[in-house]
Amino acid sequence: MTLKVGLFSSALANLHKTFHVECSVFTTAFNPFSCVVDDDINIARQALLKQDLLEQGLIFIEGIGRHPSGNWPGEPSLLVLGVPLKAAKNLGTRYEQNAVIWNGLDAVPQLMLLR
């Protein structure tokens, strides 16, 4: 599935329906505040994010986040199901991200700036 900000995703709508959720967030722990860091650091940060989500009982699907311009390297990311907007913003802030992609009932991904 490819999510594009501002464009309805039938695959996302079906996924939400399948898992009985109304929302989700696409996020990562890689490259805090858009500063490229060592691979080992990124991998450790992503492992902490996954552990955090598992401890909260959240379901997630692994993917790759890519900027449409192609000017930024793809980052391992997670589509986390059932995360309301406020919690999605808190999650992105906790893992030092500039933004997250939040998906509501309409299944239209939205860029949520955090800083």
VEXSE-82961 format. One line per 3 residues: number of its first residue (from 0); for each residue x, y, z of N, C-alpha, C. Coordinates in Angstrom, 3 decimals. Last residue first. Example, Ala and Ser with C-alpha at 12.3 -4.5 7.8 and 13.67 -1.06 7.14 Angstrom:
BEGIN
1	12.850 -2.250 7.080 13.670 -1.060 7.140 12.900 0.030 7.870 ~ 13.190 -5.690 7.800 12.300 -4.500 7.800 13.200 -3.300 7.800
end
This chain:
BEGIN
114	6.431 20.701 15.090 7.255 21.790 15.619 6.974 23.054 14.850 ~ 4.781 18.890 13.863 4.880 18.827 15.319 5.694 19.963 15.918 ~ 2.385 18.557 11.299 3.645 19.133 11.754 3.649 19.201 13.271
111	0.953 16.033 9.721 0.784 16.769 10.970 2.144 17.259 11.442 ~ -0.524 15.302 6.739 0.757 15.640 7.343 0.496 16.504 8.563 ~ -2.900 12.756 6.329 -2.660 14.172 6.582 -1.298 14.349 7.234
108	-4.639 10.499 4.213 -3.471 10.808 5.029 -3.225 12.313 5.112 ~ -7.835 9.662 4.395 -7.029 10.613 3.630 -5.833 10.989 4.508 ~ -9.821 8.201 5.653 -8.710 7.491 5.000 -7.939 8.383 4.031
105	-11.777 9.290 7.228 -11.905 9.498 5.783 -10.817 8.796 4.972 ~ -10.935 8.830 9.845 -12.052 8.053 9.297 -12.165 8.153 7.780 ~ -7.385 9.568 9.428 -8.649 9.508 10.148 -9.679 8.645 9.445
102	-4.004 9.434 9.837 -5.086 8.986 8.961 -6.357 8.832 9.781 ~ -1.015 11.304 9.793 -2.166 10.793 10.544 -3.303 10.524 9.572 ~ 2.340 11.270 9.775 1.213 11.179 8.846 0.066 10.546 9.620
99	4.256 13.706 11.591 3.743 12.346 11.408 2.666 12.412 10.331 ~ 7.266 15.660 12.067 5.891 15.467 11.600 5.550 13.980 11.631 ~ 9.700 15.665 13.256 9.143 16.961 12.872 7.676 16.859 12.484
96	10.334 13.587 16.119 10.023 13.747 14.704 9.470 15.150 14.447 ~ 11.027 12.421 18.640 11.752 13.560 18.066 11.585 13.688 16.550 ~ 9.433 10.669 19.952 10.529 10.113 19.162 11.189 11.161 18.265
93	7.583 12.365 21.121 8.422 11.529 21.993 9.627 10.981 21.232 ~ 6.300 13.347 18.822 7.103 14.244 19.653 8.067 13.444 20.521 ~ 4.939 11.055 17.954 5.937 11.692 17.101 6.859 12.608 17.876
90	3.257 10.716 20.205 4.197 9.670 19.804 5.314 10.260 18.937 ~ 1.722 13.039 20.137 2.574 12.762 21.297 3.641 11.723 20.956 ~ 0.370 12.646 17.726 1.287 13.777 17.870 2.238 13.559 19.037
87	-1.122 10.400 18.462 -0.197 10.329 17.330 0.832 11.452 17.410 ~ -2.718 11.415 20.495 -1.731 10.378 20.826 -0.694 10.241 19.714 ~ -4.283 13.155 18.932 -3.455 13.679 20.029 -2.363 12.683 20.405
84	-5.522 11.309 17.048 -4.635 12.397 16.640 -3.728 12.878 17.764 ~ -5.426 7.795 18.037 -6.078 9.091 17.834 -5.051 10.202 17.585 ~ -4.652 4.840 16.584 -4.009 5.906 17.356 -4.704 7.234 17.056
81	-5.207 2.467 15.153 -6.016 2.853 16.303 -5.417 3.931 17.176 ~ -2.015 1.206 14.083 -3.473 1.237 13.992 -4.121 1.679 15.297 ~ 0.722 2.513 12.530 0.219 2.068 13.827 -1.288 2.280 13.849
78	3.088 1.831 10.376 1.693 2.257 10.335 1.056 1.655 11.581 ~ 6.451 2.804 10.607 5.391 1.930 11.095 4.038 2.589 10.889 ~ 9.535 2.697 8.698 8.450 3.378 9.403 7.391 2.363 9.790
75	12.735 3.272 7.475 11.812 2.285 8.033 10.796 2.992 8.921 ~ 12.983 5.815 5.026 13.195 5.438 6.424 12.230 4.324 6.821 ~ 14.766 6.902 2.142 13.626 6.199 2.729 13.969 5.743 4.138
72	16.479 10.093 2.133 16.487 8.623 2.087 15.228 8.023 2.712 ~ 15.270 12.722 0.133 15.562 12.258 1.491 15.533 10.740 1.459 ~ 14.371 13.411 -2.352 15.584 14.069 -1.866 16.004 13.631 -0.470
69	11.986 12.568 -3.343 13.112 11.654 -3.473 14.422 12.219 -2.963 ~ 9.631 13.909 -3.123 10.674 14.526 -3.949 11.839 13.580 -4.210 ~ 8.091 12.440 -1.295 7.758 12.380 -2.726 8.827 12.981 -3.636
66	9.945 10.552 1.052 9.475 11.877 0.648 9.203 11.844 -0.852 ~ 8.916 7.499 2.454 9.714 8.184 1.432 9.098 9.541 1.131 ~ 9.013 4.963 4.783 8.552 6.326 4.529 9.488 7.000 3.536
63	8.097 1.640 4.645 9.171 2.595 4.377 8.532 3.945 4.095 ~ 6.784 -0.533 7.217 6.849 0.004 5.872 8.059 0.906 5.725 ~ 4.946 -2.742 9.344 6.196 -2.103 8.945 6.146 -1.657 7.488
60	2.186 -2.136 11.319 2.651 -2.755 10.080 3.900 -1.999 9.646 ~ 0.904 -2.792 14.616 1.562 -1.963 13.609 2.033 -2.814 12.443 ~ -1.202 -2.514 17.398 -0.856 -3.288 16.207 -0.194 -2.340 15.212
57	-0.532 -2.068 20.877 -0.908 -1.537 19.567 -0.410 -2.439 18.443 ~ 0.073 -2.453 23.536 -0.867 -3.367 22.895 -1.318 -2.914 21.521 ~ 2.045 -1.066 24.685 0.728 -0.425 24.697 -0.340 -1.305 24.043
54	4.180 -2.682 24.096 3.787 -2.556 25.501 2.420 -1.902 25.647 ~ 4.347 -2.166 21.353 3.954 -3.498 21.817 3.481 -3.456 23.267 ~ 5.278 0.491 21.430 3.973 0.176 20.833 3.462 -1.184 21.298
51	7.795 0.122 22.642 6.808 1.034 23.233 5.406 0.691 22.725 ~ 9.029 -1.493 20.731 8.785 -2.014 22.078 7.721 -1.185 22.786 ~ 9.167 0.320 18.575 8.391 -0.921 18.457 8.051 -1.492 19.828
48	10.886 2.251 19.722 9.537 2.612 19.287 8.662 1.364 19.197 ~ 13.205 0.705 20.064 12.521 1.279 21.237 11.089 1.665 20.898 ~ 13.816 0.200 17.398 13.510 -0.928 18.283 12.789 -0.443 19.538
45	14.440 2.766 16.563 13.262 2.115 15.993 12.842 0.921 16.857 ~ 16.808 3.177 18.005 15.649 4.051 18.240 14.368 3.387 17.735 ~ 18.453 1.219 16.838 18.130 1.148 18.270 16.902 1.994 18.594
42	18.581 2.216 14.224 18.029 0.876 14.469 17.626 0.723 15.930 ~ 19.849 4.705 14.668 18.497 4.633 14.103 17.836 3.290 14.391 ~ 22.339 3.808 15.606 21.483 4.638 16.466 20.041 4.569 15.971
39	23.283 2.449 13.366 23.117 1.735 14.635 22.203 2.498 15.585 ~ 23.445 4.533 11.431 22.484 3.433 11.281 22.232 2.699 12.589 ~ 23.745 7.882 12.684 24.329 6.580 12.389 23.261 5.488 12.327
36	21.445 10.388 11.421 22.323 9.808 12.438 22.780 8.426 11.980 ~ 20.337 13.363 10.060 20.781 12.009 9.742 21.751 11.544 10.823 ~ 17.710 15.067 11.339 19.172 15.030 11.360 19.601 13.586 11.127
33	14.978 15.347 11.691 15.525 15.376 10.328 17.043 15.522 10.287 ~ 14.469 14.801 14.371 14.394 16.188 13.891 15.092 16.366 12.538 ~ 16.195 11.715 14.127 15.465 12.689 14.943 15.609 14.121 14.415
30	16.268 9.184 12.344 16.745 10.538 12.049 15.976 11.629 12.799 ~ 13.482 7.054 13.194 14.732 7.331 12.478 14.995 8.832 12.383 ~ 11.124 6.359 14.127 12.018 6.931 15.137 13.359 7.293 14.494
27	8.019 7.075 12.414 9.314 6.422 12.549 10.038 7.011 13.750 ~ 4.615 6.616 11.220 5.700 7.335 11.876 6.955 6.484 11.925 ~ 1.321 6.997 10.674 2.522 6.480 10.019 3.685 7.290 10.552
24	-1.588 6.081 12.463 -0.500 7.032 12.264 0.662 6.305 11.598 ~ -5.198 5.887 12.250 -3.862 5.304 12.343 -2.839 6.417 12.162 ~ -8.695 5.162 12.909 -7.565 6.033 12.620 -6.259 5.254 12.725
21	-10.642 3.453 13.655 -11.074 4.644 12.923 -9.910 5.513 12.469 ~ -10.714 -0.138 13.446 -10.176 1.115 13.975 -10.653 2.265 13.099 ~ -11.023 -2.869 12.682 -12.029 -2.185 13.501 -11.454 -0.952 14.212
18	-9.438 -4.062 10.853 -8.952 -4.063 12.235 -9.879 -3.306 13.190 ~ -10.944 -3.643 8.525 -10.546 -5.002 8.911 -10.150 -5.081 10.378 ~ -11.056 -0.823 8.434 -12.277 -1.615 8.616 -11.945 -3.021 9.119
15	-8.373 -0.191 7.974 -9.050 0.319 9.173 -10.286 -0.528 9.476 ~ -8.134 -1.478 5.472 -7.318 -1.907 6.609 -7.945 -1.454 7.920 ~ -9.886 0.049 3.916 -10.144 -1.379 4.128 -9.363 -1.919 5.313
12	-8.542 2.508 3.998 -9.918 2.405 4.504 -10.264 0.951 4.805 ~ -6.162 1.754 2.703 -6.133 2.186 4.103 -7.522 2.079 4.722 ~ -7.179 1.212 0.162 -6.477 0.155 0.900 -6.412 0.492 2.386
9	-8.134 3.689 -0.601 -9.104 2.618 -0.357 -8.453 1.473 0.416 ~ -7.195 6.756 0.310 -6.613 5.431 0.100 -7.651 4.365 0.431 ~ -7.232 10.098 -0.902 -7.954 8.969 -0.321 -7.259 7.657 -0.668
6	-4.590 12.341 -0.398 -5.304 11.497 -1.356 -5.940 10.301 -0.654 ~ -3.060 13.730 1.451 -4.149 14.433 0.789 -4.963 13.607 -0.190 ~ -0.148 11.891 0.982 -0.815 12.943 1.747 -1.869 13.618 0.881
3	-0.411 8.557 0.183 -0.012 9.872 -0.311 -0.838 10.918 0.416 ~ 0.712 5.283 0.692 -0.091 6.397 1.201 0.467 7.693 0.649 ~ 0.549 2.200 -0.796 1.255 3.477 -0.817 0.299 4.555 -0.341
0	0.855 -1.168 0.000 0.000 0.000 0.000 0.900 1.230 0.000
end
